[in-house]
């Protein structure tokens, strides 16, 4: 069953609204003191169905029909979550995800009918925080939205400074041995989580679920690859890591001068 059919035929009542509104940046429904979610999908039925799921849960919703429109809204509004369809006209969902991520740290959940490992990795490399395969139910989507908001809304992590490594989480900047290091969004999220728990051994499953999402507790190879990439970028000697330490059969630990 296609996601469009599953959502539109759900038992939830959908209030009809005009899809010919000349202002594509309209605020659909406003609830004071609620999180503002941006829906990006070119299908009006999907947008209406997603509103019907999210608004009763207390969220405020705006929508866009393309990646270009989404970027305009993000420049003007204080968006706290983006639900982004992969298959968009013009700018693809993956390209839109990259541009949104360049603009800031707003959480992004990709919505797609594609379920291959390669498609998931493309989305995560582009900066997505989670990846939901259509068709999906109202409860699943709401749970993922709330879980992603909890993960990305973690407490402030202070900058890390050592003689050969400097990490500024507010500016999303990393300097290793005097040189600026460019991290992918997922590499940066993983590093942030490790530093936030400095001195603690984090399990493989815990890291995967904290950084990738609740459905990603078994993808050990993806975690190993990302750890290796991080070590090559920040460690003085990746073969003998000083900062990202392996705890055999358990997980990884970030070591600072205070915890060594």
NORUR-V181775 format. One record per pair of residues at least 12 apart in sequence whose ideal C-beta (glycine too) atoms are under 10 Angstrom apart, sorted by the first residue. I is the first residue (numbers start at 1). GAP is how many residues later the second one is. D is the distance in Angstrom with one decimal. If there is no record, write none. Layout:
i-><I & I>
gap-><GAP & GAP>
d-><D & D>
This chain:
i-><1 & 1 & 2 & 2 & 2 & 3 & 3 & 3 & 3 & 3 & 3 & 3 & 3 & 3 & 3 & 3 & 3 & 3 & 4 & 4 & 4 & 4 & 4 & 4 & 4 & 4 & 5 & 5 & 5 & 6 & 6 & 6 & 6 & 6 & 7 & 7 & 7 & 7 & 7 & 7 & 7 & 7 & 7 & 7 & 7 & 7 & 7 & 7 & 8 & 8 & 8 & 8 & 8 & 8 & 9 & 10 & 10 & 10 & 10 & 10 & 10 & 11 & 12 & 12 & 12 & 12 & 12 & 13 & 13 & 14 & 14 & 14 & 14 & 14 & 14 & 15 & 15 & 15 & 15 & 15 & 16 & 17 & 17 & 17 & 17 & 17 & 18 & 19 & 19 & 19 & 19 & 19 & 19 & 20 & 21 & 24 & 24 & 24 & 24 & 24 & 24 & 24 & 24 & 24 & 25 & 25 & 25 & 25 & 25 & 25 & 25 & 25 & 25 & 26 & 26 & 26 & 26 & 27 & 27 & 27 & 27 & 27 & 27 & 28 & 28 & 28 & 28 & 28 & 28 & 28 & 28 & 28 & 29 & 29 & 29 & 29 & 29 & 29 & 29 & 30 & 30 & 30 & 30 & 31 & 31 & 31 & 31 & 31 & 31 & 32 & 33 & 33 & 34 & 34 & 34 & 34 & 34 & 34 & 34 & 34 & 35 & 35 & 35 & 35 & 35 & 35 & 35 & 35 & 35 & 35 & 35 & 35 & 35 & 35 & 35 & 36 & 36 & 36 & 36 & 36 & 36 & 36 & 36 & 36 & 36 & 36 & 37 & 37 & 37 & 37 & 37 & 37 & 37 & 37 & 37 & 37 & 37 & 37 & 37 & 37 & 37 & 37 & 37 & 37 & 37 & 38 & 38 & 38 & 38 & 38 & 38 & 38 & 38 & 38 & 38 & 38 & 38 & 38 & 38 & 38 & 38 & 38 & 38 & 39 & 39 & 39 & 39 & 39 & 39 & 39 & 39 & 39 & 39 & 39 & 39 & 39 & 39 & 40 & 40 & 40 & 40 & 40 & 40 & 40 & 40 & 40 & 40 & 40 & 40 & 40 & 40 & 40 & 40 & 40 & 40 & 40 & 40 & 40 & 40 & 40 & 41 & 41 & 41 & 41 & 41 & 41 & 41 & 41 & 41 & 41 & 41 & 41 & 41 & 42 & 42 & 42 & 42 & 42 & 42 & 42 & 42 & 42 & 42 & 43 & 43 & 43 & 44 & 44 & 46 & 46 & 46 & 46 & 46 & 47 & 47 & 47 & 47 & 47 & 47 & 48 & 49 & 49 & 50 & 50 & 50 & 50 & 50 & 50 & 51 & 52 & 53 & 53 & 53 & 53 & 53 & 53 & 53 & 53 & 53 & 54 & 54 & 54 & 54 & 54 & 54 & 56 & 56 & 57 & 57 & 57 & 57 & 57 & 59 & 59 & 59 & 59 & 59 & 59 & 60 & 60 & 61 & 61 & 62 & 62 & 62 & 62 & 63 & 64 & 64 & 64 & 64 & 65 & 65 & 65 & 66 & 66 & 66 & 66 & 66 & 66 & 66 & 67 & 67 & 67 & 67 & 67 & 67 & 67 & 67 & 67 & 67 & 67 & 67 & 67 & 67 & 67 & 68 & 68 & 68 & 68 & 68 & 68 & 69 & 69 & 69 & 69 & 70 & 70 & 70 & 70 & 70 & 70 & 70 & 70 & 70 & 71 & 71 & 71 & 71 & 71 & 71 & 74 & 74 & 74 & 74 & 74 & 74 & 75 & 78 & 79 & 79 & 79 & 79 & 79 & 79 & 80 & 80 & 80 & 80 & 80 & 81 & 81 & 81 & 81 & 81 & 81 & 81 & 81 & 81 & 81 & 82 & 82 & 82 & 82 & 82 & 82 & 82 & 82 & 82 & 82 & 82 & 83 & 83 & 83 & 83 & 83 & 83 & 83 & 83 & 83 & 83 & 84 & 84 & 84 & 84 & 84 & 84 & 84 & 84 & 84 & 84 & 84 & 85 & 85 & 85 & 85 & 85 & 86 & 86 & 86 & 86 & 86 & 86 & 86 & 86 & 86 & 86 & 86 & 86 & 87 & 87 & 87 & 87 & 92 & 93 & 93 & 93 & 93 & 93 & 93 & 93 & 93 & 94 & 94 & 94 & 94 & 94 & 94 & 94 & 94 & 94 & 95 & 96 & 96 & 96 & 97 & 97 & 97 & 97 & 97 & 97 & 97 & 97 & 97 & 97 & 98 & 98 & 98 & 98 & 98 & 99 & 99 & 100 & 100 & 100 & 101 & 101 & 101 & 101 & 101 & 101 & 101 & 101 & 102 & 102 & 104 & 105 & 105 & 105 & 105 & 105 & 105 & 105 & 105 & 105 & 106 & 106 & 106 & 107 & 107 & 107 & 107 & 107 & 107 & 107 & 107 & 107 & 107 & 108 & 108 & 108 & 108 & 108 & 108 & 108 & 108 & 108 & 108 & 109 & 109 & 109 & 109 & 109 & 109 & 109 & 109 & 109 & 109 & 109 & 109 & 109 & 110 & 110 & 110 & 110 & 110 & 110 & 110 & 110 & 110 & 110 & 110 & 111 & 111 & 111 & 111 & 111 & 111 & 111 & 112 & 112 & 112 & 112 & 112 & 113 & 113 & 113 & 114 & 114 & 114 & 115 & 115 & 115 & 116 & 117 & 117 & 117 & 119 & 119 & 120 & 120 & 120 & 120 & 120 & 120 & 120 & 121 & 121 & 121 & 121 & 123 & 124 & 124 & 124 & 124 & 124 & 124 & 124 & 124 & 124 & 124 & 125 & 125 & 125 & 125 & 126 & 126 & 126 & 127 & 127 & 127 & 127 & 127 & 128 & 128 & 128 & 128 & 128 & 129 & 129 & 129 & 129 & 129 & 129 & 129 & 129 & 129 & 129 & 129 & 129 & 130 & 130 & 130 & 130 & 130 & 130 & 130 & 130 & 130 & 130 & 130 & 131 & 131 & 131 & 131 & 131 & 132 & 132 & 132 & 132 & 132 & 133 & 143 & 144 & 144 & 144 & 147 & 147 & 147 & 147 & 148 & 148 & 151 & 151 & 151 & 151 & 151 & 151 & 151 & 151 & 152 & 154 & 154 & 154 & 154 & 155 & 156 & 156 & 156 & 157 & 157 & 157 & 157 & 157 & 157 & 157 & 157 & 157 & 158 & 158 & 158 & 159 & 159 & 159 & 160 & 160 & 160 & 160 & 160 & 160 & 160 & 160 & 160 & 160 & 160 & 161 & 161 & 161 & 162 & 162 & 162 & 162 & 162 & 163 & 163 & 163 & 164 & 164 & 164 & 164 & 164 & 164 & 164 & 164 & 165 & 165 & 165 & 165 & 165 & 165 & 165 & 165 & 166 & 166 & 166 & 167 & 167 & 167 & 167 & 167 & 167 & 167 & 167 & 169 & 169 & 169 & 169 & 169 & 172 & 172 & 172 & 173 & 174 & 174 & 174 & 174 & 174 & 174 & 175 & 176 & 176 & 176 & 176 & 176 & 177 & 177 & 177 & 179 & 181 & 181 & 181 & 181 & 182 & 183 & 183 & 183 & 183 & 184 & 184 & 184 & 184 & 186 & 186 & 186 & 186 & 186 & 186 & 187 & 187 & 187 & 187 & 187 & 187 & 187 & 188 & 188 & 189 & 189 & 189 & 189 & 190 & 190 & 190 & 190 & 190 & 190 & 190 & 190 & 190 & 190 & 190 & 190 & 191 & 191 & 191 & 191 & 191 & 191 & 191 & 191 & 191 & 192 & 193 & 193 & 193 & 193 & 193 & 194 & 194 & 194 & 194 & 194 & 194 & 194 & 194 & 194 & 194 & 194 & 194 & 194 & 195 & 195 & 195 & 195 & 196 & 196 & 197 & 197 & 197 & 197 & 198 & 198 & 198 & 198 & 198 & 198 & 198 & 199 & 199 & 199 & 199 & 199 & 199 & 199 & 200 & 200 & 200 & 200 & 201 & 201 & 201 & 201 & 201 & 201 & 201 & 201 & 202 & 202 & 202 & 202 & 202 & 202 & 203 & 203 & 203 & 203 & 203 & 203 & 204 & 204 & 204 & 204 & 204 & 204 & 204 & 204 & 204 & 204 & 204 & 204 & 205 & 205 & 205 & 205 & 205 & 205 & 206 & 206 & 206 & 207 & 207 & 207 & 207 & 207 & 207 & 208 & 208 & 208 & 208 & 208 & 211 & 211 & 212 & 223 & 223 & 224 & 224 & 227 & 227 & 227 & 227 & 227 & 228 & 228 & 230 & 230 & 230 & 231 & 231 & 231 & 241 & 242 & 242 & 242 & 243 & 243 & 243 & 245 & 245>
gap-><133 & 134 & 111 & 132 & 133 & 38 & 40 & 43 & 46 & 82 & 108 & 109 & 110 & 129 & 130 & 131 & 132 & 133 & 37 & 39 & 41 & 42 & 45 & 109 & 130 & 131 & 40 & 129 & 130 & 43 & 128 & 129 & 130 & 131 & 36 & 38 & 39 & 41 & 42 & 43 & 45 & 46 & 127 & 128 & 129 & 130 & 131 & 134 & 35 & 37 & 38 & 40 & 41 & 44 & 40 & 39 & 42 & 43 & 125 & 127 & 128 & 127 & 37 & 40 & 41 & 44 & 126 & 39 & 43 & 31 & 34 & 35 & 37 & 38 & 39 & 14 & 33 & 36 & 37 & 40 & 32 & 12 & 27 & 30 & 31 & 34 & 26 & 24 & 25 & 26 & 28 & 29 & 46 & 24 & 23 & 39 & 40 & 41 & 42 & 44 & 45 & 46 & 48 & 49 & 37 & 38 & 39 & 44 & 45 & 47 & 48 & 51 & 52 & 36 & 37 & 38 & 47 & 33 & 34 & 35 & 36 & 46 & 50 & 19 & 20 & 23 & 26 & 27 & 32 & 33 & 34 & 35 & 22 & 25 & 26 & 30 & 31 & 32 & 33 & 25 & 30 & 31 & 32 & 24 & 26 & 27 & 28 & 29 & 30 & 28 & 25 & 27 & 20 & 21 & 23 & 24 & 25 & 26 & 27 & 46 & 19 & 22 & 23 & 24 & 25 & 26 & 43 & 44 & 45 & 46 & 72 & 110 & 111 & 114 & 118 & 23 & 24 & 25 & 26 & 37 & 41 & 42 & 43 & 44 & 45 & 70 & 13 & 14 & 17 & 18 & 20 & 22 & 23 & 24 & 25 & 26 & 42 & 43 & 44 & 45 & 46 & 70 & 72 & 108 & 112 & 23 & 24 & 25 & 26 & 31 & 32 & 35 & 36 & 39 & 41 & 42 & 43 & 44 & 45 & 46 & 62 & 68 & 70 & 12 & 15 & 22 & 23 & 24 & 25 & 26 & 31 & 42 & 43 & 44 & 45 & 46 & 72 & 22 & 23 & 24 & 25 & 26 & 27 & 29 & 30 & 31 & 33 & 34 & 42 & 43 & 44 & 45 & 48 & 53 & 56 & 57 & 60 & 68 & 70 & 71 & 22 & 23 & 24 & 25 & 29 & 42 & 43 & 44 & 45 & 46 & 47 & 52 & 70 & 22 & 23 & 24 & 25 & 27 & 43 & 45 & 46 & 47 & 48 & 22 & 42 & 44 & 19 & 21 & 17 & 37 & 39 & 65 & 88 & 14 & 16 & 17 & 18 & 36 & 38 & 15 & 89 & 92 & 13 & 33 & 35 & 61 & 88 & 91 & 12 & 86 & 30 & 83 & 84 & 85 & 86 & 87 & 88 & 89 & 92 & 27 & 29 & 84 & 87 & 88 & 91 & 82 & 86 & 81 & 84 & 85 & 88 & 89 & 21 & 22 & 83 & 86 & 87 & 90 & 17 & 20 & 20 & 22 & 12 & 14 & 15 & 17 & 20 & 18 & 20 & 24 & 32 & 23 & 24 & 25 & 19 & 22 & 23 & 24 & 25 & 27 & 30 & 17 & 18 & 21 & 22 & 23 & 24 & 25 & 26 & 27 & 28 & 29 & 30 & 31 & 32 & 33 & 20 & 21 & 22 & 23 & 28 & 31 & 19 & 21 & 22 & 27 & 12 & 14 & 18 & 21 & 23 & 26 & 27 & 29 & 30 & 20 & 25 & 28 & 29 & 31 & 32 & 22 & 25 & 26 & 29 & 30 & 32 & 28 & 28 & 21 & 24 & 25 & 27 & 28 & 29 & 26 & 27 & 69 & 72 & 73 & 25 & 26 & 27 & 28 & 48 & 64 & 65 & 67 & 68 & 71 & 14 & 15 & 18 & 19 & 24 & 25 & 26 & 27 & 28 & 46 & 47 & 24 & 25 & 26 & 27 & 28 & 47 & 49 & 58 & 61 & 62 & 12 & 13 & 16 & 24 & 25 & 26 & 27 & 28 & 39 & 42 & 44 & 25 & 26 & 27 & 28 & 49 & 24 & 25 & 26 & 27 & 28 & 33 & 36 & 37 & 40 & 42 & 45 & 48 & 24 & 25 & 26 & 27 & 34 & 15 & 17 & 18 & 19 & 29 & 30 & 33 & 35 & 16 & 18 & 25 & 28 & 29 & 31 & 32 & 33 & 34 & 31 & 12 & 14 & 30 & 13 & 25 & 26 & 27 & 28 & 29 & 30 & 31 & 32 & 88 & 27 & 28 & 29 & 30 & 87 & 27 & 28 & 26 & 27 & 28 & 25 & 26 & 27 & 28 & 71 & 83 & 84 & 87 & 25 & 83 & 68 & 22 & 24 & 47 & 64 & 65 & 67 & 80 & 83 & 84 & 21 & 23 & 46 & 21 & 22 & 23 & 38 & 41 & 42 & 43 & 44 & 45 & 46 & 15 & 18 & 19 & 20 & 21 & 22 & 23 & 40 & 44 & 77 & 14 & 19 & 20 & 21 & 22 & 23 & 32 & 35 & 36 & 38 & 39 & 40 & 104 & 12 & 13 & 14 & 16 & 17 & 18 & 19 & 20 & 21 & 22 & 23 & 19 & 20 & 21 & 22 & 23 & 25 & 30 & 16 & 19 & 20 & 21 & 22 & 20 & 21 & 22 & 17 & 19 & 20 & 16 & 18 & 19 & 17 & 102 & 104 & 105 & 12 & 14 & 13 & 92 & 93 & 95 & 96 & 99 & 102 & 65 & 98 & 101 & 104 & 63 & 60 & 61 & 62 & 65 & 87 & 88 & 89 & 92 & 98 & 102 & 59 & 60 & 61 & 62 & 58 & 59 & 60 & 57 & 58 & 59 & 61 & 62 & 20 & 57 & 58 & 84 & 85 & 15 & 18 & 19 & 20 & 22 & 23 & 56 & 57 & 60 & 82 & 83 & 84 & 14 & 15 & 17 & 18 & 21 & 22 & 82 & 83 & 84 & 85 & 86 & 13 & 81 & 82 & 84 & 85 & 12 & 13 & 16 & 81 & 83 & 82 & 71 & 69 & 70 & 71 & 62 & 66 & 67 & 68 & 65 & 66 & 38 & 42 & 58 & 59 & 60 & 61 & 62 & 63 & 37 & 38 & 39 & 42 & 56 & 41 & 13 & 14 & 40 & 12 & 13 & 34 & 35 & 36 & 38 & 39 & 40 & 41 & 12 & 37 & 38 & 12 & 14 & 36 & 14 & 31 & 32 & 34 & 35 & 36 & 38 & 83 & 94 & 96 & 97 & 14 & 95 & 96 & 14 & 80 & 81 & 94 & 95 & 14 & 73 & 94 & 12 & 13 & 14 & 70 & 71 & 72 & 78 & 79 & 12 & 16 & 69 & 70 & 71 & 77 & 78 & 91 & 12 & 14 & 15 & 14 & 16 & 21 & 24 & 25 & 28 & 67 & 76 & 19 & 22 & 23 & 26 & 27 & 13 & 16 & 20 & 15 & 13 & 14 & 17 & 56 & 59 & 60 & 59 & 57 & 58 & 59 & 60 & 67 & 57 & 58 & 59 & 54 & 49 & 51 & 52 & 53 & 51 & 46 & 47 & 50 & 51 & 42 & 45 & 46 & 49 & 25 & 26 & 36 & 40 & 43 & 44 & 24 & 39 & 40 & 42 & 43 & 46 & 47 & 23 & 42 & 21 & 22 & 23 & 37 & 17 & 18 & 20 & 21 & 22 & 33 & 36 & 37 & 39 & 40 & 54 & 62 & 20 & 35 & 36 & 39 & 42 & 43 & 52 & 53 & 63 & 19 & 13 & 14 & 17 & 18 & 61 & 13 & 16 & 17 & 33 & 36 & 49 & 50 & 51 & 57 & 58 & 59 & 60 & 61 & 48 & 49 & 59 & 61 & 14 & 58 & 13 & 55 & 56 & 57 & 45 & 55 & 56 & 57 & 58 & 60 & 61 & 54 & 55 & 56 & 57 & 59 & 60 & 61 & 51 & 53 & 54 & 59 & 44 & 45 & 46 & 49 & 50 & 51 & 52 & 53 & 45 & 48 & 49 & 50 & 51 & 52 & 14 & 44 & 46 & 47 & 48 & 49 & 13 & 14 & 15 & 16 & 19 & 20 & 23 & 43 & 45 & 46 & 47 & 48 & 12 & 13 & 14 & 15 & 18 & 46 & 44 & 45 & 46 & 13 & 16 & 19 & 20 & 44 & 45 & 12 & 14 & 15 & 18 & 43 & 12 & 15 & 14 & 28 & 29 & 22 & 28 & 14 & 17 & 19 & 24 & 25 & 13 & 16 & 13 & 14 & 22 & 12 & 13 & 15 & 14 & 13 & 14 & 18 & 12 & 13 & 17 & 14 & 15>
d-><9.1 & 5.4 & 7.4 & 7.1 & 6.7 & 10.0 & 9.4 & 7.2 & 8.9 & 9.5 & 7.6 & 8.9 & 6.5 & 9.3 & 8.5 & 2.8 & 4.1 & 6.8 & 9.6 & 6.2 & 5.8 & 5.8 & 8.0 & 9.7 & 8.0 & 8.3 & 9.2 & 9.9 & 7.5 & 8.9 & 7.4 & 3.5 & 7.7 & 7.9 & 9.7 & 7.4 & 6.4 & 8.8 & 3.7 & 7.4 & 8.4 & 7.9 & 8.3 & 7.1 & 8.3 & 9.0 & 8.3 & 9.3 & 9.7 & 5.2 & 8.2 & 8.2 & 5.8 & 9.7 & 9.4 & 7.0 & 7.9 & 8.2 & 9.7 & 7.8 & 6.5 & 9.2 & 7.6 & 5.0 & 6.8 & 8.2 & 6.4 & 7.1 & 9.9 & 8.4 & 5.2 & 6.1 & 8.0 & 4.7 & 9.6 & 9.6 & 7.8 & 8.5 & 7.4 & 9.5 & 7.6 & 9.6 & 8.5 & 9.1 & 6.5 & 8.4 & 9.2 & 9.7 & 4.0 & 8.8 & 8.3 & 8.3 & 9.3 & 9.3 & 10.0 & 8.2 & 6.4 & 5.7 & 8.3 & 9.7 & 5.1 & 9.9 & 8.6 & 8.8 & 7.3 & 9.0 & 7.2 & 6.7 & 9.6 & 6.3 & 5.4 & 7.4 & 8.5 & 7.3 & 7.8 & 9.8 & 9.8 & 7.7 & 8.2 & 5.4 & 9.3 & 9.6 & 8.3 & 8.2 & 9.0 & 5.8 & 9.9 & 8.1 & 8.5 & 5.1 & 6.1 & 6.1 & 6.6 & 8.9 & 5.1 & 8.8 & 6.5 & 5.5 & 8.8 & 9.9 & 5.6 & 8.8 & 9.1 & 7.3 & 10.0 & 6.3 & 7.3 & 5.0 & 9.0 & 8.4 & 9.0 & 9.1 & 9.7 & 9.1 & 9.0 & 5.1 & 5.6 & 4.7 & 9.3 & 9.2 & 9.3 & 9.6 & 8.0 & 5.5 & 6.8 & 9.8 & 9.9 & 9.3 & 4.5 & 6.3 & 9.9 & 8.5 & 9.4 & 6.7 & 9.6 & 7.7 & 4.8 & 7.8 & 6.7 & 9.7 & 6.4 & 6.3 & 5.6 & 5.2 & 7.7 & 9.9 & 8.6 & 9.3 & 5.9 & 9.5 & 9.8 & 5.0 & 6.9 & 5.4 & 7.5 & 9.1 & 7.5 & 6.8 & 4.5 & 7.5 & 6.5 & 9.5 & 9.5 & 7.2 & 9.5 & 8.0 & 5.4 & 7.0 & 6.5 & 9.7 & 6.2 & 5.9 & 7.0 & 7.5 & 4.8 & 8.7 & 7.1 & 4.8 & 7.1 & 8.3 & 9.1 & 8.2 & 9.5 & 7.2 & 8.0 & 6.3 & 7.4 & 4.3 & 7.3 & 9.8 & 9.1 & 9.5 & 8.1 & 5.0 & 8.5 & 8.6 & 9.0 & 9.8 & 7.2 & 4.9 & 7.8 & 7.5 & 6.7 & 7.7 & 4.4 & 9.6 & 8.8 & 9.9 & 6.4 & 6.8 & 4.7 & 6.1 & 6.9 & 7.5 & 6.8 & 9.6 & 9.0 & 9.5 & 10.0 & 8.8 & 7.4 & 8.2 & 7.4 & 9.4 & 9.9 & 7.7 & 8.2 & 4.3 & 10.0 & 9.0 & 7.6 & 9.2 & 7.3 & 9.1 & 5.0 & 6.5 & 9.8 & 9.7 & 7.2 & 8.1 & 5.8 & 5.4 & 9.1 & 8.8 & 7.8 & 9.5 & 9.0 & 8.2 & 9.5 & 9.6 & 7.3 & 8.2 & 9.0 & 8.7 & 4.8 & 8.9 & 8.1 & 9.6 & 9.6 & 9.1 & 8.9 & 10.0 & 8.0 & 6.4 & 9.9 & 8.5 & 9.4 & 7.6 & 7.4 & 8.2 & 10.0 & 9.6 & 9.0 & 4.5 & 9.0 & 9.9 & 5.8 & 6.5 & 9.1 & 9.3 & 8.4 & 9.0 & 8.0 & 7.3 & 7.3 & 9.1 & 9.3 & 8.9 & 9.6 & 5.4 & 8.1 & 8.3 & 8.9 & 8.0 & 8.9 & 7.6 & 9.7 & 9.9 & 9.9 & 8.9 & 9.9 & 9.3 & 10.0 & 9.9 & 6.5 & 7.7 & 9.1 & 9.3 & 9.4 & 9.3 & 9.3 & 8.3 & 7.9 & 9.6 & 9.9 & 5.7 & 5.9 & 5.3 & 6.5 & 9.9 & 8.0 & 8.0 & 9.4 & 5.4 & 8.8 & 6.6 & 3.5 & 7.2 & 6.9 & 9.4 & 6.5 & 3.0 & 8.4 & 9.7 & 7.0 & 8.3 & 9.2 & 9.6 & 6.2 & 5.7 & 8.1 & 9.2 & 9.7 & 9.5 & 9.6 & 9.7 & 7.0 & 7.3 & 8.7 & 8.7 & 9.6 & 6.0 & 9.8 & 8.6 & 6.9 & 8.4 & 7.2 & 5.8 & 6.8 & 9.8 & 7.2 & 10.0 & 9.0 & 6.2 & 6.0 & 7.6 & 6.9 & 7.5 & 9.2 & 8.8 & 9.8 & 8.8 & 5.3 & 9.3 & 10.0 & 6.8 & 7.4 & 7.2 & 9.3 & 8.5 & 6.9 & 5.1 & 7.9 & 7.2 & 9.1 & 6.2 & 9.7 & 7.0 & 6.3 & 8.7 & 8.8 & 8.3 & 6.1 & 9.8 & 5.8 & 7.0 & 4.7 & 7.1 & 9.2 & 9.2 & 9.3 & 9.8 & 8.2 & 5.3 & 8.4 & 5.9 & 9.9 & 8.4 & 8.1 & 9.6 & 7.7 & 6.2 & 6.0 & 7.5 & 5.7 & 7.0 & 5.5 & 6.7 & 9.2 & 9.0 & 9.7 & 7.6 & 7.8 & 5.1 & 7.0 & 9.7 & 9.0 & 5.8 & 7.0 & 3.9 & 8.1 & 6.5 & 7.7 & 8.9 & 7.2 & 9.8 & 9.5 & 9.1 & 9.7 & 9.4 & 7.1 & 7.8 & 8.6 & 9.6 & 9.7 & 6.4 & 8.3 & 7.4 & 10.0 & 8.1 & 8.5 & 9.1 & 8.2 & 9.8 & 9.2 & 5.9 & 6.7 & 8.8 & 4.9 & 9.4 & 8.7 & 7.8 & 9.1 & 9.9 & 8.7 & 6.7 & 9.3 & 6.8 & 9.6 & 9.4 & 4.1 & 5.3 & 5.6 & 9.9 & 9.0 & 8.9 & 4.9 & 6.2 & 9.8 & 8.7 & 9.4 & 9.2 & 9.1 & 7.1 & 9.5 & 6.9 & 3.1 & 8.3 & 9.6 & 9.8 & 9.4 & 5.2 & 9.8 & 8.2 & 9.4 & 9.2 & 9.2 & 9.5 & 7.1 & 9.6 & 9.8 & 7.4 & 8.8 & 9.3 & 9.4 & 9.7 & 9.2 & 8.3 & 9.0 & 4.8 & 8.0 & 8.5 & 4.9 & 6.2 & 9.9 & 7.9 & 4.3 & 8.1 & 8.7 & 8.5 & 6.3 & 4.9 & 5.5 & 7.9 & 9.7 & 8.5 & 9.2 & 9.0 & 9.5 & 6.9 & 6.4 & 4.6 & 7.3 & 5.9 & 8.4 & 6.3 & 6.8 & 9.9 & 6.0 & 10.0 & 8.9 & 9.3 & 4.5 & 8.8 & 8.2 & 9.7 & 4.6 & 8.8 & 7.3 & 4.9 & 7.0 & 9.4 & 9.8 & 8.4 & 5.4 & 8.3 & 6.3 & 8.0 & 8.6 & 10.0 & 7.2 & 7.6 & 6.4 & 6.5 & 6.9 & 4.9 & 8.3 & 9.2 & 7.4 & 9.0 & 8.9 & 4.6 & 9.1 & 10.0 & 8.1 & 9.7 & 8.4 & 8.0 & 9.2 & 8.9 & 8.8 & 10.0 & 9.8 & 8.6 & 8.9 & 8.9 & 9.1 & 9.6 & 7.2 & 9.5 & 9.9 & 8.5 & 7.9 & 5.0 & 9.3 & 9.2 & 6.8 & 9.3 & 9.2 & 8.3 & 9.3 & 5.8 & 7.7 & 6.5 & 9.4 & 8.8 & 7.5 & 9.2 & 7.8 & 3.7 & 7.6 & 9.3 & 9.1 & 9.7 & 8.0 & 8.6 & 9.7 & 9.4 & 9.5 & 9.6 & 5.1 & 9.4 & 7.1 & 5.9 & 8.5 & 9.1 & 7.7 & 8.9 & 8.6 & 7.1 & 5.6 & 8.7 & 7.7 & 5.1 & 8.6 & 9.6 & 7.8 & 4.3 & 8.4 & 8.3 & 9.0 & 9.3 & 8.6 & 7.3 & 8.4 & 8.9 & 5.9 & 9.4 & 9.9 & 9.2 & 9.2 & 9.6 & 8.2 & 7.3 & 7.6 & 8.7 & 9.2 & 7.1 & 5.8 & 10.0 & 7.1 & 9.3 & 8.7 & 8.8 & 8.8 & 6.3 & 7.9 & 9.6 & 7.7 & 9.1 & 8.3 & 8.1 & 8.1 & 6.7 & 9.0 & 7.6 & 7.8 & 8.1 & 9.3 & 4.7 & 8.9 & 9.9 & 5.8 & 8.8 & 6.1 & 4.7 & 9.6 & 9.4 & 9.2 & 8.9 & 9.3 & 8.7 & 9.3 & 9.3 & 9.3 & 9.1 & 9.8 & 10.0 & 5.3 & 9.9 & 7.9 & 9.0 & 8.6 & 6.7 & 9.8 & 9.5 & 9.4 & 9.5 & 9.9 & 8.9 & 8.1 & 6.9 & 6.1 & 9.2 & 10.0 & 8.9 & 6.5 & 5.0 & 8.0 & 8.9 & 9.3 & 5.9 & 8.6 & 9.5 & 7.8 & 9.0 & 5.8 & 8.6 & 8.6 & 8.7 & 6.7 & 9.3 & 9.3 & 9.9 & 9.6 & 9.2 & 9.5 & 9.1 & 6.9 & 8.2 & 6.5 & 8.3 & 9.9 & 8.5 & 8.9 & 5.8 & 7.7 & 8.7 & 9.0 & 6.3 & 9.2 & 9.8 & 9.2 & 7.7 & 7.5 & 9.7 & 7.6 & 6.7 & 9.4 & 6.6 & 4.8 & 8.0 & 8.1 & 9.7 & 9.0 & 9.8 & 6.8 & 9.8 & 9.5 & 9.8 & 4.9 & 6.3 & 8.0 & 8.6 & 7.5 & 6.6 & 8.6 & 8.5 & 7.9 & 9.7 & 9.9 & 7.0 & 7.8 & 9.1 & 6.4 & 9.4 & 9.9 & 9.7 & 6.2 & 9.4 & 6.1 & 5.5 & 7.4 & 9.4 & 10.0 & 9.3 & 8.7 & 5.1 & 8.8 & 9.5 & 7.0 & 9.7 & 8.9 & 5.0 & 9.1 & 8.1 & 5.7 & 7.5 & 9.3 & 6.5 & 9.2 & 9.1 & 9.6 & 9.5 & 9.9 & 6.0 & 9.2 & 7.5 & 9.2 & 8.2 & 8.1 & 8.7 & 9.2 & 6.8 & 5.4 & 5.6 & 8.8 & 7.9 & 9.9 & 9.3 & 9.1 & 8.4 & 8.3 & 6.5 & 9.8 & 10.0 & 6.7 & 7.7 & 3.9 & 9.7 & 8.8 & 9.8 & 5.4 & 7.8 & 9.6 & 8.6 & 9.1 & 9.9 & 8.2 & 7.0 & 9.4 & 8.2 & 4.9 & 7.4 & 5.0 & 7.3 & 5.6 & 6.9 & 7.4 & 7.0 & 7.1 & 7.4 & 3.3 & 8.7 & 9.5 & 6.4 & 8.2 & 8.6 & 8.5 & 9.6 & 4.5 & 5.8 & 5.6 & 7.3 & 4.5 & 9.7 & 8.6 & 8.7 & 4.9 & 6.0 & 6.8 & 8.4 & 9.4 & 8.7 & 9.9 & 6.0 & 4.2 & 8.8 & 8.1 & 8.9 & 9.2 & 5.5 & 5.9 & 8.7 & 9.9 & 9.7 & 9.0 & 7.5 & 5.0 & 8.0 & 4.3 & 7.7 & 9.8 & 8.7 & 9.3 & 8.1 & 9.9 & 6.9 & 10.0 & 9.8 & 6.0 & 9.2 & 8.8 & 6.2 & 6.7 & 7.7 & 7.6 & 5.6 & 9.9 & 9.7 & 8.3 & 8.4 & 9.5 & 8.8 & 8.3 & 9.6 & 9.7 & 8.9 & 6.2 & 8.1 & 9.8 & 6.2 & 9.8 & 9.5 & 8.9 & 6.1 & 9.7 & 8.1 & 5.6 & 9.8 & 8.6 & 6.9 & 9.9 & 8.4 & 5.8 & 7.6 & 9.6 & 9.8 & 9.2>
